[in-house]
Amino acid sequence: MVTRIAAGASLGAVALAVLLAASAGVQSCAHVLAPAGGPPDSTPPLLILVEPDSFSVMSEFRGNRGEVRFEFDEPISERNINGAAMVYPFDLRPHARKGKRDLRVRPRVGWIEDRIYHIRIEPVIQDLFGNRIPEPILYTISTGMPITQNAVTGTVYDRITGLKHTNSRIDLVILPDTLRYGGVSDSVGDFSVSVLPAGEYYAIGYEDVNG
């Protein structure tokens, strides 16, 4: 709707004409748009797909060929991506590549034949509103070795106080090799690391104060 206002009209007349035109537009309109904005988003990203499936045997994963893709139900933030993924046998800086709604992970040194890998996605993944996933995501894949149900469980104690130590890093070194698996103790100091290659392990718990 166009409202024509004479060039010589007074300021009051102009204001009145515009007001009347706006009122007429509201009355003749078939719908009224909702105001901008809305309730704040307080829901963290939800994991909806992992490719390939956990516990898959992917003998075709070799070197830098192959990635594990974690897809969420909404876009995820760039923040904390560099420290979001841990890969065992321990890889100091695993390769983590972020898409709009997914995170793709592989070992920085490449996949090795006939090895069981554990991937832990830390609860630092967040959406664009800062909502973080509440729990770590645990994932297992093999590049040829059969998936086992071997597990190591235990409790971490502070060697000085003798008290249980919570949220400690656990290193499980398979002997006589130097391959290192691991996990994190829970809120009461207990830990469990499953799907391990058969063998004898040396275990140590420690507080990771510098990442």
Residue frames as qw, qx, qy, qz and C-alpha x, y, z in Angstrom:
[[0.000, 0.888, 0.459, 0.000, 0.00, 0.00, 0.00],
 [0.430, 0.194, 0.012, 0.882, 1.39, 3.44, -0.98],
 [0.142, -0.838, -0.433, 0.301, 0.39, 6.59, 0.97],
 [0.409, 0.499, 0.156, 0.748, 0.83, 9.86, -0.91],
 [0.326, -0.726, -0.337, 0.503, 1.49, 12.93, 1.19],
 [0.331, 0.894, 0.149, 0.261, 1.33, 16.40, -0.28],
 [0.600, 0.263, -0.241, 0.716, 4.60, 18.28, -0.21],
 [0.067, -0.519, 0.139, -0.841, 3.01, 21.19, 1.67],
 [0.708, -0.527, -0.433, -0.185, 1.42, 19.09, 4.42],
 [0.295, -0.774, 0.401, -0.392, 2.28, 19.95, 8.01],
 [0.173, 0.358, -0.890, 0.222, 4.43, 17.64, 10.15],
 [0.466, 0.007, 0.675, -0.572, 1.38, 16.70, 12.24],
 [0.778, 0.376, -0.003, -0.503, -0.60, 15.82, 9.14],
 [0.519, 0.479, -0.703, -0.083, 2.25, 13.69, 7.84],
 [0.070, -0.233, 0.888, -0.390, 2.49, 11.82, 11.14],
 [0.617, 0.171, 0.467, -0.610, -1.28, 11.30, 11.22],
 [0.737, 0.451, -0.285, -0.415, -1.37, 10.06, 7.64],
 [0.371, 0.403, -0.833, 0.075, 1.42, 7.56, 8.29],
 [0.274, -0.098, 0.797, -0.529, -0.28, 6.38, 11.47],
 [0.723, 0.286, 0.231, -0.585, -3.59, 5.88, 9.67],
 [0.659, 0.474, -0.526, -0.256, -1.87, 4.03, 6.84],
 [0.140, 0.318, -0.901, 0.258, -0.11, 1.74, 9.33],
 [0.478, 0.054, 0.644, -0.595, -3.38, 1.04, 11.14],
 [0.764, 0.389, -0.060, -0.511, -5.15, 0.26, 7.92],
 [0.491, 0.461, -0.734, -0.083, -2.34, -2.10, 6.95],
 [0.114, -0.183, 0.893, -0.396, -2.63, -4.03, 10.22],
 [0.616, 0.208, 0.451, -0.612, -6.41, -4.38, 9.90],
 [0.766, 0.473, -0.178, -0.398, -6.25, -5.61, 6.32],
 [0.172, 0.518, -0.838, -0.007, -3.33, -7.97, 6.94],
 [0.848, -0.103, -0.422, -0.305, -4.18, -11.69, 6.97],
 [0.857, -0.303, -0.313, 0.276, -1.52, -12.54, 9.59],
 [0.182, -0.936, 0.258, -0.156, 0.82, -10.90, 12.04],
 [0.683, 0.388, -0.543, 0.298, 4.47, -11.93, 12.18],
 [0.763, -0.558, -0.249, 0.210, 5.86, -13.18, 15.51],
 [0.127, -0.957, 0.260, 0.016, 8.34, -10.89, 17.19],
 [0.596, 0.553, -0.550, 0.193, 12.02, -11.53, 16.52],
 [0.098, -0.470, 0.750, -0.456, 13.95, -13.73, 18.96],
 [0.833, -0.205, -0.420, -0.297, 12.66, -16.55, 21.12],
 [0.782, -0.599, 0.162, -0.049, 13.56, -18.66, 24.12],
 [0.018, 0.743, -0.664, -0.080, 17.31, -19.26, 24.53],
 [0.863, 0.189, -0.461, -0.084, 18.75, -22.59, 23.36],
 [0.414, -0.639, 0.576, -0.296, 19.88, -24.58, 26.42],
 [0.968, 0.031, 0.226, -0.102, 20.02, -28.05, 24.84],
 [0.306, -0.591, 0.642, 0.381, 23.47, -29.52, 24.07],
 [0.504, 0.405, -0.596, -0.475, 24.24, -31.17, 20.72],
 [0.846, -0.080, 0.452, -0.271, 22.88, -34.70, 20.39],
 [0.101, -0.372, 0.845, 0.370, 24.94, -37.43, 18.71],
 [0.766, 0.305, 0.182, -0.535, 22.74, -38.93, 15.99],
 [0.917, 0.393, -0.071, -0.007, 25.14, -40.96, 13.84],
 [0.367, -0.675, 0.592, 0.244, 28.61, -42.53, 13.92],
 [0.879, 0.471, -0.035, -0.059, 30.20, -43.92, 10.76],
 [0.577, -0.085, -0.767, -0.268, 31.40, -46.64, 10.71],
 [0.736, -0.569, -0.190, -0.315, 29.52, -48.26, 13.58],
 [0.305, -0.664, 0.623, -0.279, 31.33, -48.79, 16.86],
 [0.695, -0.224, 0.681, -0.055, 32.98, -52.25, 17.13],
 [0.787, 0.596, -0.040, -0.154, 33.37, -52.44, 13.35],
 [0.698, -0.293, 0.463, 0.461, 36.37, -54.26, 11.87],
 [0.456, 0.870, -0.006, -0.188, 37.65, -51.94, 9.12],
 [0.792, -0.172, 0.363, 0.459, 40.58, -53.75, 7.50],
 [0.512, 0.652, 0.277, 0.486, 40.52, -51.16, 4.70],
 [0.202, -0.976, 0.065, -0.047, 41.58, -48.39, 7.11],
 [0.834, -0.033, 0.029, 0.551, 45.28, -47.92, 6.41],
 [0.395, 0.094, 0.030, 0.913, 47.56, -44.94, 6.95],
 [0.141, 0.224, 0.180, -0.948, 45.52, -41.79, 6.35],
 [0.377, -0.131, -0.658, -0.639, 42.76, -43.66, 4.49],
 [0.483, -0.487, -0.723, -0.080, 39.59, -43.68, 6.55],
 [0.071, -0.295, 0.352, -0.885, 38.00, -41.47, 9.20],
 [0.166, -0.471, -0.840, 0.215, 35.44, -41.96, 11.94],
 [0.093, -0.373, -0.200, -0.901, 32.61, -39.44, 11.60],
 [0.114, -0.434, -0.736, 0.506, 30.57, -38.26, 14.59],
 [0.063, -0.421, -0.414, -0.805, 27.45, -36.39, 13.45],
 [0.007, -0.302, -0.617, 0.727, 25.32, -34.19, 15.72],
 [0.175, 0.674, 0.715, 0.060, 21.78, -32.84, 15.36],
 [0.069, 0.985, 0.138, -0.074, 22.90, -29.19, 15.10],
 [0.515, 0.702, -0.277, 0.407, 25.94, -27.15, 14.08],
 [0.767, -0.503, -0.166, 0.363, 28.89, -27.40, 16.47],
 [0.061, -0.983, 0.149, 0.088, 31.35, -24.71, 17.45],
 [0.642, 0.577, -0.398, 0.310, 35.02, -24.41, 16.49],
 [0.279, -0.720, 0.468, -0.429, 35.89, -23.88, 20.15],
 [0.616, -0.422, 0.634, -0.202, 37.84, -26.68, 21.88],
 [0.904, 0.361, -0.111, -0.200, 37.99, -28.81, 18.73],
 [0.419, 0.626, -0.634, 0.174, 41.77, -29.29, 18.97],
 [0.080, -0.316, 0.839, -0.436, 41.44, -30.99, 22.35],
 [0.742, -0.042, 0.084, -0.664, 38.11, -32.73, 21.77],
 [0.948, 0.143, -0.232, -0.162, 39.34, -36.15, 20.60],
 [0.352, -0.602, 0.716, -0.032, 41.64, -38.67, 22.25],
 [0.861, 0.303, -0.345, -0.221, 42.82, -41.73, 20.33],
 [0.508, -0.509, 0.691, -0.074, 44.30, -44.91, 21.85],
 [0.750, -0.235, -0.143, 0.601, 46.81, -46.48, 21.41],
 [0.180, -0.824, -0.170, 0.510, 47.82, -43.05, 22.61],
 [0.490, 0.508, 0.294, 0.644, 48.22, -40.47, 19.84],
 [0.300, -0.320, -0.273, 0.856, 49.50, -37.15, 21.14],
 [0.248, 0.431, 0.006, -0.868, 47.64, -35.03, 18.60],
 [0.441, 0.342, 0.816, 0.150, 45.01, -37.02, 16.69],
 [0.002, -0.079, -0.428, -0.900, 43.65, -35.47, 13.52],
 [0.147, 0.580, 0.715, -0.360, 40.22, -33.92, 14.18],
 [0.054, 0.096, 0.436, 0.893, 38.41, -32.20, 11.30],
 [0.232, 0.455, 0.599, -0.616, 35.19, -30.29, 11.95],
 [0.061, 0.397, 0.649, 0.646, 32.35, -29.97, 9.47],
 [0.309, -0.444, -0.091, -0.836, 29.19, -27.99, 10.03],
 [0.764, -0.400, 0.080, -0.500, 27.54, -30.65, 12.19],
 [0.989, -0.071, -0.113, 0.066, 30.17, -33.36, 12.42],
 [0.261, -0.786, 0.558, 0.051, 33.64, -34.20, 13.68],
 [0.919, 0.323, -0.227, 0.007, 35.93, -36.54, 11.71],
 [0.467, -0.732, 0.493, -0.047, 38.74, -38.27, 13.58],
 [0.935, 0.240, -0.221, 0.141, 41.73, -40.43, 12.70],
 [0.731, -0.506, 0.068, 0.452, 45.17, -41.04, 14.24],
 [0.111, 0.916, -0.257, -0.287, 47.70, -38.38, 13.31],
 [0.250, -0.502, 0.783, 0.269, 50.26, -41.13, 12.62],
 [0.559, 0.216, -0.592, -0.538, 47.76, -43.07, 10.51],
 [0.900, -0.169, 0.156, -0.369, 45.89, -46.34, 11.00],
 [0.026, -0.486, 0.873, 0.036, 48.03, -49.42, 11.67],
 [0.680, 0.024, -0.628, -0.377, 47.02, -52.89, 10.48],
 [0.706, -0.246, -0.661, 0.067, 45.53, -55.38, 12.98],
 [0.197, 0.052, -0.507, 0.838, 45.09, -52.96, 15.85],
 [0.216, -0.727, -0.652, 0.009, 42.20, -52.10, 18.17],
 [0.162, 0.288, -0.071, 0.941, 41.60, -48.34, 18.51],
 [0.180, -0.686, -0.631, 0.313, 39.66, -46.46, 21.14],
 [0.124, 0.434, 0.143, 0.881, 38.35, -42.94, 20.49],
 [0.244, -0.609, -0.604, 0.453, 37.13, -40.72, 23.31],
 [0.085, 0.620, 0.246, 0.740, 35.30, -37.49, 22.48],
 [0.252, -0.168, -0.562, 0.770, 35.63, -35.24, 25.51],
 [0.024, -0.778, -0.625, 0.052, 32.61, -33.32, 26.85],
 [0.195, -0.498, 0.044, 0.844, 33.93, -30.07, 25.42],
 [0.107, 0.295, 0.678, 0.665, 31.99, -30.28, 22.15],
 [0.109, 0.524, 0.490, -0.688, 29.44, -27.48, 22.17],
 [0.369, 0.696, 0.558, 0.263, 26.86, -25.86, 19.95],
 [0.297, 0.514, 0.104, 0.798, 26.90, -22.24, 18.78],
 [0.407, -0.769, -0.105, -0.482, 25.21, -21.17, 22.05],
 [0.005, 0.583, -0.672, 0.457, 27.87, -22.73, 24.31],
 [0.855, -0.241, 0.232, -0.397, 25.88, -25.82, 25.36],
 [0.097, 0.516, -0.850, -0.048, 28.32, -28.72, 25.89],
 [0.769, -0.068, -0.595, -0.223, 27.65, -32.43, 25.56],
 [0.615, -0.665, 0.208, -0.369, 27.19, -33.77, 29.13],
 [0.844, -0.324, 0.424, 0.063, 29.21, -37.00, 28.89],
 [0.076, -0.531, 0.705, 0.465, 32.22, -38.27, 26.92],
 [0.863, 0.351, -0.076, -0.355, 31.54, -40.31, 23.80],
 [0.462, -0.445, 0.757, 0.124, 33.38, -43.67, 23.78],
 [0.790, 0.510, -0.130, -0.316, 34.02, -45.52, 20.54],
 [0.572, -0.385, 0.695, 0.203, 35.95, -48.63, 19.47],
 [0.753, 0.587, -0.143, -0.260, 37.11, -49.77, 16.06],
 [0.731, -0.315, 0.534, 0.285, 39.51, -52.42, 14.75],
 [0.378, 0.696, -0.427, -0.436, 41.71, -52.41, 11.66],
 [0.630, 0.305, -0.692, -0.177, 41.77, -56.21, 11.46],
 [0.097, 0.142, -0.882, 0.438, 42.21, -57.63, 14.96],
 [0.391, -0.490, -0.743, -0.234, 39.08, -59.41, 16.25],
 [0.319, -0.598, 0.136, -0.722, 37.06, -57.34, 18.74],
 [0.463, -0.071, -0.817, 0.336, 37.54, -58.77, 22.24],
 [0.491, -0.751, -0.277, -0.345, 35.74, -58.32, 25.54],
 [0.667, -0.112, -0.409, 0.613, 38.95, -58.10, 27.62],
 [0.177, -0.881, -0.107, -0.425, 38.79, -55.38, 30.27],
 [0.479, 0.040, -0.526, 0.701, 40.88, -53.86, 33.03],
 [0.370, -0.802, -0.269, -0.385, 39.12, -52.39, 36.06],
 [0.599, -0.105, -0.464, 0.644, 40.51, -50.80, 39.19],
 [0.261, -0.930, -0.257, 0.037, 40.68, -47.82, 41.51],
 [0.470, 0.549, -0.203, 0.661, 43.12, -44.91, 41.57],
 [0.584, -0.731, -0.264, 0.234, 44.58, -43.87, 44.94],
 [0.116, 0.919, -0.266, 0.267, 46.69, -40.86, 45.80],
 [0.797, 0.110, -0.480, 0.350, 50.06, -42.28, 46.84],
 [0.154, 0.342, -0.447, 0.812, 50.55, -39.58, 49.50],
 [0.473, -0.232, 0.282, -0.802, 47.13, -39.35, 51.13],
 [0.112, 0.034, 0.991, -0.071, 45.92, -42.86, 50.32],
 [0.463, 0.456, 0.426, -0.629, 42.57, -41.40, 49.29],
 [0.586, 0.454, 0.628, 0.238, 40.75, -42.29, 46.09],
 [0.117, -0.406, 0.244, 0.873, 41.65, -39.94, 43.25],
 [0.521, 0.630, 0.540, -0.199, 38.83, -38.81, 40.99],
 [0.502, 0.858, 0.045, -0.103, 39.02, -37.75, 37.34],
 [0.392, -0.620, 0.580, 0.354, 42.55, -39.11, 36.95],
 [0.628, 0.542, -0.458, -0.320, 44.06, -40.21, 33.67],
 [0.842, -0.227, 0.490, -0.019, 44.76, -43.93, 33.43],
 [0.393, 0.627, -0.611, -0.281, 47.60, -45.30, 31.27],
 [0.900, -0.089, 0.417, -0.090, 47.58, -49.03, 30.45],
 [0.237, 0.694, -0.620, -0.279, 50.82, -50.02, 28.74],
 [0.987, 0.078, 0.006, -0.139, 50.77, -53.46, 27.15],
 [0.350, -0.672, 0.640, 0.128, 53.95, -55.40, 27.95],
 [0.578, -0.413, 0.061, 0.701, 56.57, -55.82, 26.62],
 [0.341, 0.584, 0.388, 0.626, 55.40, -53.36, 23.95],
 [0.156, -0.183, -0.252, 0.938, 54.92, -49.62, 24.45],
 [0.206, -0.458, -0.567, -0.653, 51.37, -49.36, 23.09],
 [0.025, -0.109, -0.579, 0.808, 49.37, -47.28, 25.54],
 [0.264, -0.580, -0.649, -0.415, 45.62, -47.49, 26.09],
 [0.139, -0.007, -0.483, 0.864, 43.83, -45.47, 28.72],
 [0.259, -0.676, -0.625, -0.291, 40.81, -43.88, 30.30],
 [0.092, -0.489, 0.249, -0.831, 39.65, -41.63, 33.12],
 [0.198, -0.230, -0.861, 0.408, 38.63, -42.49, 36.68],
 [0.222, -0.668, -0.550, -0.450, 35.11, -41.55, 37.72],
 [0.256, -0.738, 0.077, -0.619, 33.77, -39.45, 40.57],
 [0.792, -0.562, 0.181, -0.156, 34.72, -42.11, 43.16],
 [0.206, -0.698, 0.668, 0.153, 38.11, -43.00, 41.69],
 [0.740, 0.063, 0.668, 0.037, 37.09, -46.19, 39.86],
 [0.317, 0.570, -0.461, -0.601, 37.90, -46.93, 36.23],
 [0.763, 0.151, 0.628, 0.006, 37.16, -49.55, 33.61],
 [0.262, 0.603, -0.496, -0.567, 38.78, -49.84, 30.18],
 [0.788, 0.144, 0.585, -0.131, 37.30, -52.54, 27.98],
 [0.789, 0.606, 0.103, 0.028, 37.86, -54.06, 24.52],
 [0.161, -0.819, 0.529, 0.152, 41.62, -54.44, 25.00],
 [0.695, 0.408, -0.590, -0.052, 44.03, -56.73, 23.15],
 [0.913, -0.384, -0.131, 0.040, 44.94, -59.76, 25.25],
 [0.575, 0.456, -0.385, 0.559, 48.13, -59.34, 27.23],
 [0.567, -0.508, -0.407, 0.505, 49.76, -58.12, 30.42],
 [0.126, 0.831, 0.152, 0.520, 49.49, -54.43, 31.25],
 [0.416, -0.168, -0.397, 0.801, 51.33, -51.94, 33.42],
 [0.108, -0.813, -0.484, -0.305, 48.86, -49.43, 34.85],
 [0.336, -0.157, -0.304, 0.878, 49.42, -45.96, 36.27],
 [0.031, -0.852, -0.506, -0.127, 46.99, -43.24, 37.30],
 [0.402, -0.145, -0.088, 0.900, 47.91, -39.56, 37.37],
 [0.133, 0.831, 0.373, -0.392, 46.42, -36.09, 37.42],
 [0.513, 0.390, 0.361, 0.674, 46.76, -34.35, 34.06],
 [0.186, -0.741, -0.292, 0.576, 47.33, -30.74, 35.16],
 [0.020, -0.586, 0.293, 0.756, 48.50, -29.29, 31.83],
 [0.749, 0.526, 0.135, -0.379, 46.66, -31.28, 29.19]]
